Amino acid sequence: MLRFLLLLFFPISFFSVAHAFEWHRGLYQIDHIDPGVQFAKYGEVASEMPDGDFPLEFSKLAEFSATSSANFFFRASTGILGKWEGPGKISIEAFDHSWLGAGLSDELTRTILYFNKGLLFINAETLNNGSSIIVETPLGKVTALGGIFSIKLEDFKGDTRRNAMIYCYKGSLEYTDQNGVLHALSNGNKMPIILKDDLFKVNTVLMDELETRALDNFNKERVNFIEPDAFPKFENPPLVDLTQSDESLKEDENFKKYYFFPVLKEIKPFNPYKKSYFNSED
């Protein structure tokens, strides 16, 4: 029903763009996964990944979960290097490519993750101009067009408090809170976020020396992976022919970057005083 209602809000012209601006699902690769991390491809039952040689490549959407501090390392053909550590859940919702014009320089990518608890570290330095990564969390959305950042969502047992911390090691990003307000974060800063009872607080402060070492630690953890700086190779599909589409629609950059319909279970926004539109569990 929700999908049907969403469709009603999109003008006819948006469907013209969606048809012309085709997205093609790429690949993601798991370099390492700890015992205790549950892995479930879309539509399948969750289980621990069987022992095998890494790296392993996948093209299906998937959800990962853990009840402990178990972690896994991944990378995507969209140009993303990442690490997630539990407890909690993370879903890979999109890792898509699209091409405009006749050259590879016109490639755009989008990566969309749903993340509800734990620690997520992302290196998106190699993103092409106009490409993006979006991380949906219970306390809002993080959007980056490149750079390196991490998000820590603390695991609270109570029902009226959530804490988060966003670290920006390189580049810049935007955090959109539950009220739709944008907050900018740049290189070398962190953003504490607190939701308790009727208090919602967002702040920006400098990272200390110990916190900045997280980037070096991430690189050291990856150094023994096979070709640690390479990404899964995605075979380019036939280029999209835009000659028949309206020129003005091709300039709608916001639509190009963020247009998608969710497939996996979405992360439920955490706000004990506001009913969620989604029925998923924390």
C-alpha positions in Angstrom: 0.0 0.0 0.0 2.8 2.4 0.9 4.5 1.8 -2.5 1.2 2.6 -4.2 0.8 5.8 -2.3 4.4 6.8 -3.1 3.7 6.3 -6.8 0.9 8.8 -6.7 3.2 11.6 -5.6 5.5 11.3 -8.6 4.6 13.4 -11.6 4.5 11.8 -15.0 7.7 13.6 -16.0 9.6 11.8 -13.2 8.8 8.5 -14.8 10.3 9.8 -18.0 13.6 10.5 -16.2 13.5 7.1 -14.5 13.1 5.4 -17.8 15.9 7.4 -19.5 18.3 7.4 -16.5 18.7 3.7 -16.0 20.3 2.3 -13.0 22.2 -1.1 -13.2 23.0 -3.0 -10.0 26.7 -3.6 -9.5 28.7 -5.9 -7.2 29.8 -5.8 -3.6 32.6 -7.9 -2.2 33.1 -9.3 1.3 36.8 -9.3 2.3 36.3 -10.7 5.8 33.4 -11.6 8.1 33.6 -12.7 11.8 31.7 -15.7 13.2 28.6 -14.3 14.7 27.6 -12.1 11.8 24.3 -13.3 10.3 24.0 -12.9 6.5 20.7 -12.9 4.6 20.3 -12.3 0.9 17.0 -10.6 0.0 14.2 -13.1 0.3 16.3 -15.7 2.1 16.7 -16.9 5.7 19.5 -15.5 7.7 22.5 -17.7 8.6 26.2 -17.4 9.2 28.3 -17.4 6.1 29.9 -20.8 5.4 33.7 -21.0 5.7 35.4 -20.3 2.4 38.1 -18.4 0.7 37.7 -14.6 0.7 37.0 -12.3 -1.1 33.4 -13.3 -2.0 31.4 -11.3 -4.5 27.6 -10.8 -4.5 25.0 -9.0 -6.6 21.9 -9.5 -4.4 20.7 -7.1 -1.8 21.4 -8.3 1.7 21.1 -7.7 5.4 23.8 -8.3 8.0 23.2 -8.6 11.8 25.0 -9.5 14.9 24.3 -9.7 18.6 27.9 -9.0 19.5 30.8 -6.8 18.4 31.5 -9.1 15.4 32.4 -7.2 12.2 32.8 -7.5 8.5 34.7 -5.6 5.8 33.2 -4.9 2.4 33.7 -2.9 -0.8 31.4 -2.2 -3.7 31.8 -1.6 -7.4 30.4 1.9 -6.8 33.7 2.9 -5.2 33.0 2.4 -1.5 35.2 0.7 1.1 33.5 -0.1 4.4 33.5 -1.8 7.7 30.6 -2.5 10.0 30.7 -3.7 13.6 27.7 -4.9 15.7 25.7 -5.3 17.6 22.8 -4.3 15.4 21.8 -4.5 11.7 22.9 -3.1 8.4 21.2 -3.5 5.0 22.7 -3.0 1.6 19.8 -1.4 -0.3 21.6 -0.1 -3.4 24.9 -0.2 -5.2 24.0 1.0 -8.6 25.7 2.4 -11.7 24.4 4.6 -14.6 26.0 6.1 -17.6 25.1 9.3 -19.5 26.6 10.2 -22.9 29.3 8.2 -24.7 32.2 8.0 -22.2 33.0 6.3 -18.9 33.7 9.7 -17.4 29.9 10.2 -17.4 29.3 7.3 -14.9 27.3 8.0 -11.8 26.9 5.7 -8.8 24.8 5.5 -5.8 25.2 3.4 -2.6 22.3 3.3 -0.1 22.7 1.6 3.3 20.1 1.1 6.1 21.9 1.0 9.5 20.4 0.9 13.0 23.1 0.1 15.5 26.9 -0.4 15.9 29.7 1.3 14.1 29.9 1.9 10.3 33.2 3.2 8.7 33.1 4.3 5.1 35.8 5.4 2.7 34.2 7.0 -0.4 37.2 9.0 -1.6 37.1 7.6 -5.1 33.5 8.6 -5.9 33.0 10.3 -9.3 31.6 13.8 -9.4 27.9 13.6 -8.8 27.9 10.1 -7.3 26.7 9.6 -3.7 26.4 7.4 -0.7 23.3 7.6 1.6 23.1 6.0 5.1 19.7 5.9 6.6 19.7 5.7 10.4 17.0 5.8 13.2 18.1 9.4 13.9 18.2 10.7 10.3 20.1 10.5 7.0 23.7 11.0 6.2 24.6 12.0 2.6 28.1 12.2 1.3 29.4 12.8 -2.3 32.9 11.5 -1.3 35.3 11.6 1.6 35.8 9.4 4.6 33.4 9.2 7.6 32.1 6.9 10.3 28.8 6.7 12.2 28.5 5.2 15.7 25.0 4.4 17.0 25.0 3.3 20.6 23.0 0.3 21.8 20.6 1.5 24.6 18.3 -0.9 26.5 15.8 1.8 27.3 13.0 3.2 25.1 13.4 6.9 25.4 17.1 7.7 24.5 19.4 7.3 21.5 22.9 8.6 21.0 24.9 8.9 17.7 28.2 10.2 16.7 29.3 11.1 13.1 33.0 11.5 12.4 34.2 13.3 9.2 37.9 12.4 8.6 38.1 13.8 5.0 35.8 15.8 2.8 32.3 16.9 3.9 28.8 15.5 4.4 25.3 16.4 5.3 23.2 15.1 8.1 19.4 15.5 7.8 17.6 15.1 11.1 14.1 13.8 11.7 12.6 17.2 11.1 14.3 17.6 7.7 16.8 20.1 8.9 20.3 19.9 7.2 23.5 20.0 9.3 26.9 20.2 7.6 30.0 18.4 8.8 33.5 18.9 7.4 37.0 17.5 7.6 38.4 16.9 11.1 35.0 17.5 12.9 32.6 15.2 14.7 28.8 15.6 15.3 27.3 14.3 18.6 23.5 13.7 18.3 21.3 13.1 21.3 17.6 12.2 21.4 16.2 11.9 25.0 12.6 12.4 25.9 11.6 15.6 24.2 15.2 16.9 23.8 16.9 16.6 20.4 20.4 18.1 20.2 23.0 18.3 17.4 26.4 19.8 17.9 29.7 20.1 16.0 33.1 19.9 17.6 36.7 19.1 16.6 37.9 15.5 16.8 40.8 14.8 19.2 44.1 13.2 18.2 43.0 9.7 19.3 39.8 9.9 17.3 41.7 10.9 14.1 43.7 7.6 14.4 40.6 5.6 13.4 41.4 6.2 9.7 45.0 4.8 10.1 43.5 1.8 12.0 41.0 1.1 9.3 43.7 1.2 6.6 45.9 -1.1 8.7 43.1 -3.6 9.1 42.6 -3.8 5.3 46.3 -4.0 4.3 46.3 -7.9 4.1 43.3 -8.1 1.9 43.8 -9.0 -1.7 44.3 -5.8 -3.7 43.0 -3.7 -0.8 42.4 -0.6 -2.9 40.7 -2.3 -5.9 36.9 -2.5 -6.4 34.8 -5.3 -7.8 34.7 -5.0 -11.6 31.3 -4.4 -13.0 30.8 -5.1 -16.7 29.3 -2.0 -18.3 25.9 -2.5 -19.9 24.9 -0.8 -23.1 24.9 3.0 -22.7 21.6 4.7 -22.2 20.2 6.6 -25.2 19.0 9.9 -24.0 18.6 11.5 -27.4 14.8 11.2 -27.2 14.4 12.5 -23.7 13.7 16.1 -22.7 16.9 18.2 -22.1 15.5 19.9 -19.1 14.9 16.6 -17.3 18.5 15.6 -17.8 19.6 18.5 -15.6 17.6 17.4 -12.6 20.7 16.3 -10.6 18.8 15.8 -7.3 16.5 13.3 -9.0 19.4 11.5 -10.6 21.2 11.0 -7.3 18.4 10.0 -5.0 15.5 8.5 -7.0 14.8 4.9 -5.9 12.1 2.7 -4.4 13.2 0.8 -1.3 13.3 -3.0 -1.6 14.7 -4.2 1.7 13.0 -3.6 5.1 13.6 0.0 6.0 15.2 1.2 9.2 12.5 2.4 11.6 13.0 6.1 12.7 13.5 6.3 16.5 11.2 8.8 18.0 9.0 7.5 20.9 6.7 10.5 20.5 6.0 10.3 16.8 4.3 7.3 15.0 6.5 5.8 12.3 5.3 5.3 8.7 7.2 2.0 8.7 6.4 -1.2 10.5 9.9 -2.6 10.7 11.5 -3.5 14.0 14.6 -1.8 15.6 
